[in-house]
Amino acid sequence: MLDAPTAIVPALGTGSGAALLSPAELRVARAAARGLTNREVAELLGLSPRTVQVHLYRLFPKLGIGSRAGLRGALRGWPSEATDSRTPAGSAAHRSGELRTA
């Protein structure tokens, strides 16, 4: 059984605004937008590279993009990780500042 996401975020670039990103998808998207490889994103977030790949596969259509090259532009204007309540303040990524976007 899959756990339901604790929060959802409206996606940009879809026109309808109906598509949503889970908190996990948003974390993966932010890390990938920084230019990290799937393996690097996986290590950073404590996931498998395959899980990162699946998150990216599912979030691209939600953002209306076809590849990771469009991630940075698609995430422009979203709240920064530092002000985003979906990232637990005690998480390793939050403490280290690893997930900040440019």
NORDABEL-V956695 format. One record per pair of residues at least 4 apart in sequence whose C-alpha atoms are under 7 Angstrom apart, sorted by the first residue. I is the first residue (numbers start at 0). GAP is how many residues later the second one is. D is the distance in Angstrom with one decimal. If there is no record, write none. Layout:
# NORDABEL-V956695
i->[I	I]
gap->[GAP	GAP]
d->[D	D]
This chain:
# NORDABEL-V956695
i->[4	4	6	6	7	7	7	7	8	8	8	9	9	9	9	9	10	10	10	10	10	10	11	11	11	12	12	12	13	13	13	13	18	19	20	20	20	21	22	22	23	24	24	24	25	26	27	27	27	28	28	28	29	29	29	30	30	30	31	31	31	31	32	32	32	33	35	35	36	37	37	37	37	38	38	39	40	41	41	41	41	41	42	46	46	47	48	49	50	51	52	53	54	55	58	59	59	59	59	60	60	62	64	69	70	71	78	78	79	79	79	80	80	86	88	89	89	90	91	92	92	92	93]
gap->[17	18	15	16	12	13	14	15	11	12	13	7	8	9	10	11	6	8	9	10	51	52	5	51	62	50	51	61	5	48	49	50	43	42	4	5	38	4	4	63	4	4	30	34	4	4	4	13	24	4	27	42	4	69	71	5	10	68	4	5	9	36	35	38	39	67	4	5	4	4	11	14	15	4	10	4	4	4	5	6	7	10	4	4	5	4	4	4	4	4	4	4	4	4	4	4	5	6	7	4	5	11	5	4	4	4	4	5	4	20	21	18	19	7	5	4	5	4	4	4	5	6	4]
d->[5.9	7.0	6.4	6.3	6.0	5.7	4.9	6.4	5.4	5.2	6.5	6.3	6.9	6.3	4.8	6.5	6.1	5.6	5.2	6.3	6.2	5.6	6.5	5.6	6.4	5.3	5.2	6.5	7.0	6.5	5.8	5.0	5.1	6.4	5.8	6.1	6.7	6.2	6.3	6.3	6.3	6.0	5.5	6.5	6.1	6.3	6.0	6.7	6.6	5.9	6.9	6.8	6.6	6.5	6.4	6.2	6.0	5.8	5.0	6.7	6.6	7.0	6.8	5.2	5.0	6.6	5.6	6.0	6.1	6.0	5.4	6.0	6.6	6.2	5.1	6.1	6.1	5.6	4.5	5.3	5.2	6.2	6.4	6.3	6.9	6.5	6.2	6.2	6.2	6.2	6.1	6.2	6.1	6.0	6.3	6.1	5.1	5.9	6.7	5.9	7.0	6.4	5.9	6.1	6.1	6.2	6.3	5.9	6.0	6.6	6.8	6.5	5.6	6.9	5.9	6.7	6.6	6.2	6.1	5.8	5.2	6.1	6.8]
